[in-house]
């Protein structure tokens, strides 16, 4: 796409004057007062509780950790998972707080790329807004694909456990993946009136499933690992000669499960008083998910048994083998794994909603082809129908890649955290720069970090920089065509 087509990026929030900020785009105004965002072609169909529920469910931290912990077990073991989760949670809270302050200043569905339009130097605003907008959108598409993909492949692993005669086929996983997308598409297109109910029920399932599985793990485990195993046992089966590199790669398991809270930002135009509600929604979703994720991780580490036995599973997911070991029952392991699969399906719904709003905002700023059609709002449902359809269709097409190569599909999924983290890093970095060198140009919203702002921004920048670097590292040595991390190549081709 020619860069000239992105000339309107960020203009919906680029002019500030007094207590009101007006866009050059027709129909938009942002009021710093009680009323918040004006209609902007949307109605306020979501309550803060619903937005918080959506942000919490789409992250699905403890469930996602079950699916992705294999990386931490291989690269660092319990030490990487335990301490990595703590550091990732601190970094994520600092990042969410920083983004919350920015959202309070400029609450739009575009989020990060609109923030850049305000904060970057004039000569860089256009190019950086374009870059952040596309990177964030592509990252969110990949992030959205990860939930149904993990759910689909986990279901295949479960079938492998229950039926020894089953032959694993990649196209089976793609069909299941499409089924998840179909459910999400139907709810997002025709079930908007029920969306609040669906998300609130999903939050209840998310919490109740945690309580049940957490209890089963602690009560049914035949043995418990020692505290030394949990807090000091280091494993390096990655092939990397450097233990530090191995630990850092393993820590990314936690970085993945603590991302996506900005989904609340991309839905802010459909709720009242987003300047104060969205920051708290992001932070509360992280606190809830962080607490459950940390508790569940501890339960797994103390009760999982031998690391090598878990990694040797034929299901493709160590968590299935761990459940089977803890309960001593294939039926119980199946039921516990089904809970994870159900939440993966439910998480796909708010993920699709947030991604479609991100695309809608990008198209509204004329930074996406066929923007005239993508920005059309359904008068009955008040949703960007074409945006939802395009996101769903694109996600479905991504599933075809898995049929040809799981490695290629995993490369796209590895872009999820990287792309989203880059979209966090740039606006927060420029916010820190403005704080230190040109504080007079900043007009804060009602939710601000105050004197702790610079410190919180620094913590966020360090964390995001660290994770972004190691997200591009190959997970194993020696590097082969099968284990190569192609994220750097794909990202380079998208930003070239």
C-alpha positions as CSV (number, residue, x, y, z in Angstrom):
1,X,0.0,0.0,0.0
2,X,1.3,3.4,-0.9
3,X,2.2,5.5,2.1
4,X,0.2,8.4,0.7
5,X,-3.0,6.6,1.4
6,X,-2.3,6.9,5.1
7,X,-2.2,10.6,5.2
8,X,-5.3,10.8,7.5
9,X,-3.9,8.4,10.1
10,X,-4.3,9.8,13.6
11,X,-6.1,13.0,12.5
12,X,-9.2,11.9,14.4
13,X,-7.3,12.7,17.6
14,X,-4.5,15.0,16.4
15,X,-5.9,18.4,17.3
16,X,-6.4,19.5,20.9
17,X,-7.8,22.7,22.2
18,X,-9.0,23.6,25.6
19,X,-11.2,20.9,27.1
20,X,-12.3,19.5,23.8
21,X,-10.4,17.7,21.1
22,X,-11.9,17.8,17.6
23,X,-11.0,15.8,14.6
24,X,-10.7,16.8,11.0
25,X,-12.9,13.8,10.4
26,X,-16.6,14.5,10.2
27,X,-18.7,13.2,13.1
28,X,-16.0,12.9,15.7
29,X,-15.4,14.8,18.8
30,X,-13.8,13.7,22.1
31,X,-15.0,15.4,25.2
32,X,-12.7,15.3,28.3
33,X,-15.7,15.7,30.5
34,X,-18.2,13.3,31.8
35,X,-19.8,12.5,28.5
36,X,-16.7,10.9,26.9
37,X,-16.6,10.0,23.3
38,X,-19.5,11.3,21.2
39,X,-21.6,9.0,19.0
40,X,-18.9,8.4,16.4
41,X,-21.5,6.3,14.5
42,X,-21.6,3.8,17.5
43,X,-24.0,3.5,20.4
44,X,-22.7,2.8,23.9
45,X,-23.6,-0.9,23.9
46,X,-21.0,-2.1,26.4
47,X,-20.8,-1.4,30.1
48,X,-17.4,-1.2,31.9
49,X,-18.1,-4.6,33.4
50,X,-18.6,-6.1,29.9
51,X,-15.4,-4.5,28.6
52,X,-13.5,-5.8,31.6
53,X,-15.0,-9.3,31.1
54,X,-14.0,-9.2,27.4
55,X,-10.5,-8.1,28.2
56,X,-10.1,-10.8,30.8
57,X,-11.6,-13.6,28.7
58,X,-9.7,-12.8,25.6
59,X,-6.4,-12.9,27.5
60,X,-7.4,-16.2,29.2
61,X,-4.1,-16.2,31.0
62,X,-4.2,-19.4,33.0
63,X,-5.7,-21.4,30.1
64,X,-3.2,-20.0,27.6
65,X,-0.4,-20.8,30.0
66,X,-1.5,-24.4,30.0
67,X,-1.2,-24.5,26.2
68,X,2.1,-22.6,25.8
69,X,4.1,-23.7,28.9
70,X,6.0,-26.2,26.7
71,X,8.4,-23.4,25.7
72,X,9.2,-22.6,29.3
73,X,9.6,-26.2,30.2
74,X,12.2,-26.7,27.5
75,X,14.0,-23.4,27.9
76,X,14.6,-22.8,31.6
77,X,12.1,-25.2,33.2
78,X,10.4,-24.2,36.4
79,X,12.8,-21.4,37.1
80,X,11.9,-19.7,33.7
81,X,8.2,-20.2,34.2
82,X,8.0,-19.0,37.8
83,X,10.3,-16.0,37.8
84,X,9.4,-15.2,34.2
85,X,5.8,-14.9,35.1
86,X,6.5,-12.5,37.9
87,X,8.6,-10.2,35.7
88,X,6.1,-10.4,32.8
89,X,3.3,-9.5,35.1
90,X,5.2,-6.5,36.5
91,X,6.0,-5.4,32.9
92,X,2.5,-5.9,31.7
93,X,1.0,-3.9,34.6
94,X,3.4,-1.0,33.9
95,X,2.5,-1.2,30.2
96,X,-1.3,-1.3,30.9
97,X,-1.0,1.7,33.2
98,X,1.0,3.6,30.6
99,X,-1.5,2.8,27.9
100,X,-4.4,3.7,30.3
101,X,-3.0,7.2,30.8
102,X,-2.7,7.6,27.0
103,X,-6.3,6.3,26.5
104,X,-7.5,8.8,29.0
105,X,-6.0,11.5,26.9
106,X,-7.1,10.2,23.5
107,X,-9.8,7.5,23.7
108,X,-10.3,6.1,20.2
109,X,-10.5,2.7,18.7
110,X,-7.2,3.2,16.9
111,X,-5.4,3.4,20.2
112,X,-1.7,3.1,19.8
113,X,-1.4,4.6,16.3
114,X,-3.5,7.6,17.3
115,X,-1.3,8.1,20.4
116,X,1.7,8.2,18.1
117,X,0.0,10.9,16.0
118,X,0.1,13.1,19.1
119,X,3.4,12.2,20.6
120,X,5.9,11.8,17.8
121,X,7.8,14.7,16.2
122,X,5.9,16.2,13.3
123,X,8.3,14.9,10.7
124,X,7.8,11.3,11.9
125,X,4.1,11.3,12.7
126,X,2.8,10.1,9.4
127,X,5.2,7.2,8.9
128,X,5.2,6.1,12.5
129,X,1.4,6.2,12.7
130,X,1.2,4.1,9.6
131,X,3.8,1.7,10.9
132,X,2.2,1.3,14.4
133,X,-1.3,1.0,12.9
134,X,-0.4,-1.8,10.6
135,X,1.9,-3.6,13.0
136,X,-0.8,-3.4,15.7
137,X,-3.5,-4.7,13.3
138,X,-1.4,-7.5,12.0
139,X,-0.3,-8.4,15.5
140,X,-4.0,-8.5,16.6
141,X,-4.9,-10.7,13.7
142,X,-2.2,-13.1,14.6
143,X,-3.1,-13.0,18.3
144,X,-6.8,-13.7,17.4
145,X,-5.7,-16.7,15.3
146,X,-3.7,-18.1,18.2
147,X,-6.8,-18.9,20.4
148,X,-8.8,-21.0,17.9
149,X,-5.5,-22.6,16.7
150,X,-4.5,-23.7,20.2
151,X,-8.0,-24.8,20.9
152,X,-8.1,-26.9,17.7
153,X,-4.7,-28.5,18.1
154,X,-5.4,-29.2,21.8
155,X,-8.6,-31.0,20.8
156,X,-6.6,-33.1,18.4
157,X,-4.2,-33.9,21.2
158,X,-7.1,-34.9,23.3
159,X,-8.3,-37.3,20.6
160,X,-4.9,-38.8,20.4
161,X,-5.0,-39.5,24.1
162,X,-8.5,-41.0,24.0
163,X,-8.2,-42.9,20.7
164,X,-4.9,-44.6,20.1
165,X,-5.9,-45.4,16.5
166,X,-6.4,-41.8,15.6
167,X,-4.0,-40.5,12.9
168,X,-3.1,-36.8,13.3
169,X,-3.7,-34.7,10.2
170,X,-3.1,-31.0,10.0
171,X,-6.3,-30.5,7.9
172,X,-8.3,-31.9,10.8
173,X,-7.0,-29.1,13.0
174,X,-7.8,-26.5,10.3
175,X,-11.5,-27.7,10.2
176,X,-11.8,-27.4,14.0
177,X,-10.1,-24.0,13.8
178,X,-12.7,-22.9,11.2
179,X,-15.5,-24.1,13.5
180,X,-14.2,-21.8,16.3
181,X,-14.1,-18.9,13.8
182,X,-17.7,-19.7,12.6
183,X,-18.9,-19.5,16.2
184,X,-17.1,-16.2,16.8
185,X,-18.3,-14.7,13.5
186,X,-22.0,-15.6,14.2
187,X,-21.9,-14.0,17.6
188,X,-20.1,-10.9,16.4
189,X,-22.4,-10.4,13.4
190,X,-25.8,-11.4,14.7
191,X,-25.5,-11.8,18.4
192,X,-24.4,-8.3,19.4
193,X,-27.5,-7.9,21.6
194,X,-26.4,-10.9,23.6
195,X,-22.7,-9.9,23.6
196,X,-22.8,-8.5,27.1
197,X,-24.5,-11.6,28.4
198,X,-22.1,-13.9,26.5
199,X,-19.0,-12.1,27.8
200,X,-20.3,-12.0,31.4
201,X,-21.1,-15.7,31.3
202,X,-17.7,-16.3,29.7
203,X,-16.0,-14.5,32.6
204,X,-17.9,-16.8,35.1
205,X,-16.8,-19.9,33.2
206,X,-13.2,-18.6,33.1
207,X,-13.2,-18.2,36.9
208,X,-15.3,-21.3,37.9
209,X,-13.1,-23.5,35.6
210,X,-10.0,-22.1,37.3
211,X,-11.4,-22.9,40.8
212,X,-12.4,-26.5,39.8
213,X,-9.1,-27.4,38.0
214,X,-7.0,-25.7,40.7
215,X,-8.7,-27.7,43.4
216,X,-8.4,-31.0,41.4
217,X,-4.7,-30.5,40.8
218,X,-3.8,-29.8,44.5
219,X,-6.1,-32.6,45.9
220,X,-5.5,-35.4,43.3
221,X,-1.8,-35.1,42.7
222,X,-0.1,-38.4,43.7
223,X,3.1,-36.6,44.8
224,X,4.3,-33.0,45.2
225,X,7.5,-31.6,43.9
226,X,9.8,-29.9,46.4
227,X,10.2,-26.1,46.8
228,X,13.7,-26.5,45.5
229,X,12.3,-27.9,42.2
230,X,9.8,-25.1,41.8
231,X,12.1,-22.2,42.7
232,X,15.6,-23.3,41.7
233,X,15.4,-26.2,39.2
234,X,16.8,-25.1,35.8
235,X,16.4,-27.0,32.5
236,X,18.1,-26.2,29.2
237,X,16.9,-28.5,26.5
238,X,16.9,-25.8,23.9
239,X,20.4,-26.3,22.5
240,X,21.4,-22.7,23.3
241,X,24.8,-22.7,25.1
242,X,23.8,-19.6,27.0
243,X,21.6,-20.3,30.0
244,X,20.6,-16.6,30.0
245,X,19.3,-16.8,26.4
246,X,17.5,-20.1,27.2
247,X,15.8,-18.6,30.2
248,X,14.8,-15.5,28.3
249,X,13.2,-17.5,25.5
250,X,11.3,-19.6,28.1
251,X,10.1,-16.5,29.8
252,X,8.2,-15.6,26.6
253,X,5.6,-18.2,27.6
254,X,4.5,-15.7,30.2
255,X,4.8,-12.7,27.9
256,X,2.3,-14.4,25.5
257,X,-0.3,-15.0,28.2
258,X,-0.1,-11.5,29.6
259,X,-0.9,-9.6,26.4
260,X,-4.0,-8.3,24.7
261,X,-5.4,-6.1,27.5
262,X,-5.5,-3.2,25.0
263,X,-8.5,-5.0,23.5
264,X,-10.5,-2.7,25.8
265,X,-9.0,0.4,24.1
266,X,-10.3,-0.8,20.7
267,X,-13.8,-1.0,22.0
268,X,-13.7,2.3,23.9
269,X,-16.0,4.1,21.4
270,X,-18.8,1.7,22.3
271,X,-18.9,2.5,26.0
272,X,-19.5,5.5,28.2
273,X,-16.8,7.5,30.0
274,X,-13.9,5.5,28.4
275,X,-11.3,8.1,29.7
276,X,-11.6,6.6,33.2
277,X,-13.3,3.2,32.5
278,X,-10.8,1.8,30.0
279,X,-7.7,2.2,32.1
280,X,-9.3,0.4,35.1
281,X,-10.7,-2.3,32.8
282,X,-7.2,-3.0,31.5
283,X,-5.6,-3.0,34.9
284,X,-8.3,-5.1,36.6
285,X,-8.2,-7.7,33.8
286,X,-4.5,-8.0,34.3
287,X,-4.8,-8.3,38.1
288,X,-7.5,-11.0,37.8
289,X,-5.7,-12.9,35.2
290,X,-2.3,-12.4,36.8
291,X,-3.5,-13.7,40.1
292,X,-5.2,-16.8,38.6
293,X,-2.3,-17.4,36.3
294,X,0.3,-17.2,39.0
295,X,-1.7,-19.5,41.4
296,X,-2.4,-22.0,38.6
297,X,1.3,-22.0,37.6
298,X,2.4,-22.8,41.2
299,X,-0.1,-25.6,41.4
300,X,1.2,-27.1,38.1
301,X,4.9,-26.8,39.1
302,X,4.3,-28.4,42.5
303,X,2.1,-31.2,41.2
304,X,3.3,-31.9,37.6
305,X,5.7,-34.7,38.3
306,X,8.7,-35.2,36.1
307,X,9.5,-32.6,33.4
308,X,10.8,-35.1,30.9
309,X,7.8,-37.2,31.2
310,X,5.5,-34.3,30.5
311,X,7.6,-33.2,27.4
312,X,7.6,-36.8,26.1
313,X,3.8,-36.8,25.6
314,X,2.4,-37.9,22.2
315,X,-0.5,-35.4,22.4
316,X,1.7,-32.4,21.6
317,X,0.7,-30.7,24.8
318,X,2.5,-31.4,28.1
319,X,-0.5,-30.1,30.0
320,X,-2.6,-33.1,28.8
321,X,0.0,-35.5,30.1
322,X,0.2,-33.5,33.4
323,X,-3.6,-33.7,33.9
324,X,-3.5,-37.5,33.1
325,X,-0.6,-38.0,35.6
326,X,-2.3,-36.0,38.3
327,X,-5.7,-37.6,38.1
328,X,-4.6,-41.0,37.0
329,X,-7.7,-41.0,34.8
330,X,-8.0,-40.4,31.0
331,X,-11.6,-39.4,31.5
332,X,-10.7,-36.8,34.1
333,X,-7.8,-35.5,32.0
334,X,-10.2,-35.2,29.1
335,X,-12.8,-33.2,31.1
336,X,-10.1,-30.9,32.4
337,X,-8.7,-30.3,28.9
338,X,-12.1,-29.7,27.5
339,X,-12.5,-26.7,29.9
340,X,-9.4,-25.2,28.3
341,X,-10.8,-25.8,24.8
342,X,-14.2,-24.2,25.7
343,X,-12.5,-21.1,27.0
344,X,-10.3,-20.9,23.8
345,X,-13.5,-20.8,21.8
346,X,-15.1,-18.2,24.0
347,X,-11.9,-16.1,23.9
348,X,-12.1,-16.0,20.1
349,X,-15.3,-13.9,20.3
350,X,-13.9,-10.8,22.0
351,X,-10.6,-11.2,20.1
352,X,-12.4,-10.9,16.8
353,X,-14.4,-8.0,18.1
354,X,-11.3,-6.1,19.2
355,X,-9.5,-6.9,16.0
356,X,-12.4,-5.8,13.8
357,X,-12.6,-2.4,15.6
358,X,-8.8,-2.0,15.1
359,X,-9.3,-2.6,11.4
360,X,-12.3,-0.3,11.3
361,X,-10.4,2.5,12.9
362,X,-7.5,2.1,10.4
363,X,-9.9,2.2,7.5
364,X,-11.7,5.2,9.0
365,X,-8.4,7.0,8.7
366,X,-8.0,6.0,5.1
367,X,-5.0,3.8,5.8
368,X,-6.6,0.6,4.5
369,X,-7.8,-0.3,1.0
370,X,-11.5,-0.1,0.3
371,X,-12.0,2.0,3.5
372,X,-15.3,3.3,2.2
373,X,-16.8,-0.2,2.5
374,X,-15.0,-1.3,5.6
375,X,-16.2,1.6,7.6
376,X,-19.9,1.0,6.9
377,X,-21.9,0.5,10.1
378,X,-24.9,-1.8,10.2
379,X,-27.8,0.4,11.3
380,X,-29.6,-2.3,13.1
381,X,-26.7,-3.8,15.1
382,X,-24.5,-0.7,15.1
383,X,-21.4,-2.8,14.4
384,X,-18.9,-2.5,11.5
385,X,-20.2,-5.6,9.7
386,X,-17.7,-5.5,6.8
387,X,-14.8,-5.1,9.2
388,X,-15.9,-8.2,11.2
389,X,-16.4,-10.2,8.0
390,X,-13.0,-9.2,6.6
391,X,-11.2,-10.2,9.8
392,X,-13.1,-13.5,10.0
393,X,-12.4,-14.3,6.3
394,X,-8.7,-13.4,6.7
395,X,-8.4,-15.6,9.8
396,X,-10.0,-18.5,7.9
397,X,-7.5,-18.1,5.1
398,X,-4.7,-18.2,7.6
399,X,-5.9,-21.6,8.6
400,X,-5.1,-22.9,5.1
401,X,-1.4,-22.3,5.8
402,X,-1.5,-24.8,8.6
403,X,-2.6,-27.5,6.1
404,X,0.6,-27.0,4.2
405,X,3.0,-26.2,7.0
406,X,2.5,-26.0,10.8
407,X,5.9,-24.3,10.9
408,X,4.7,-21.5,8.7
409,X,1.5,-21.1,10.7
410,X,3.5,-21.0,14.0
411,X,5.7,-18.3,12.5
412,X,2.6,-16.1,11.9
413,X,1.5,-16.8,15.5
414,X,4.9,-15.8,16.8
415,X,4.3,-12.4,15.4
416,X,1.3,-11.9,17.7
417,X,3.2,-10.8,20.8
418,X,6.0,-9.2,18.8
419,X,3.6,-7.0,16.8
420,X,1.5,-6.0,19.7
421,X,4.5,-5.3,21.9
422,X,6.0,-3.0,19.3
423,X,2.7,-1.1,19.1
424,X,2.9,-0.6,22.8
425,X,6.6,0.3,22.9
426,X,6.6,3.2,20.4
427,X,3.8,5.4,21.9
428,X,5.0,4.7,25.5
429,X,8.5,5.5,24.5
430,X,7.5,8.8,22.9
431,X,5.3,9.5,26.0
432,X,8.4,9.2,28.2
433,X,10.3,11.4,25.8
434,X,7.6,14.1,26.0
435,X,7.5,13.8,29.8
436,X,11.2,14.4,30.1
437,X,11.8,17.0,27.4
438,X,8.5,18.8,26.4
439,X,6.1,18.2,29.3
440,X,4.2,21.5,28.5
441,X,2.6,20.0,25.3
442,X,0.9,17.2,27.2
443,X,-2.8,17.6,28.1
444,X,-3.6,14.9,30.5
445,X,-7.0,13.2,30.8
446,X,-8.8,12.5,34.1
447,X,-6.9,9.3,34.6
448,X,-3.1,9.9,35.0
449,X,-0.1,8.4,36.6
450,X,1.2,11.5,38.3
451,X,4.7,11.6,39.6
452,X,5.1,7.9,39.1
453,X,4.5,8.3,35.4
454,X,8.2,8.4,34.3
455,X,9.2,5.4,36.4
456,X,6.2,3.3,35.2
457,X,7.0,4.3,31.6
458,X,10.7,3.3,32.0
459,X,9.7,-0.1,33.4
460,X,7.4,-0.7,30.5
461,X,9.9,0.4,27.9
462,X,12.6,-1.9,29.4
463,X,10.2,-4.9,29.5
464,X,8.8,-4.4,26.0
465,X,12.3,-3.9,24.5
466,X,13.6,-7.0,26.2
467,X,10.7,-9.3,25.1
468,X,10.6,-7.9,21.6
469,X,14.3,-8.8,21.1
470,X,13.9,-12.4,22.3
471,X,10.7,-12.9,20.4
472,X,12.8,-12.9,17.2
473,X,15.2,-15.5,18.5
474,X,15.0,-19.1,17.2
475,X,13.7,-21.3,20.1
476,X,16.2,-24.1,19.5
477,X,19.7,-24.7,18.4
478,X,20.9,-25.7,15.9
479,X,18.5,-23.8,13.7
480,X,16.8,-25.8,11.0
481,X,14.0,-25.0,8.5
482,X,11.5,-26.6,10.9
483,X,12.5,-24.8,14.1
484,X,13.5,-21.4,12.6
485,X,11.7,-18.4,14.0
486,X,10.4,-16.8,10.8
487,X,8.8,-13.9,12.6
488,X,11.7,-11.5,11.8
489,X,11.4,-12.3,8.1
490,X,7.7,-11.8,8.0
491,X,7.8,-8.6,10.1
492,X,10.6,-7.2,7.8
493,X,8.5,-7.9,4.7
494,X,5.5,-6.1,6.3
495,X,7.5,-3.0,7.2
496,X,9.8,-2.8,4.2
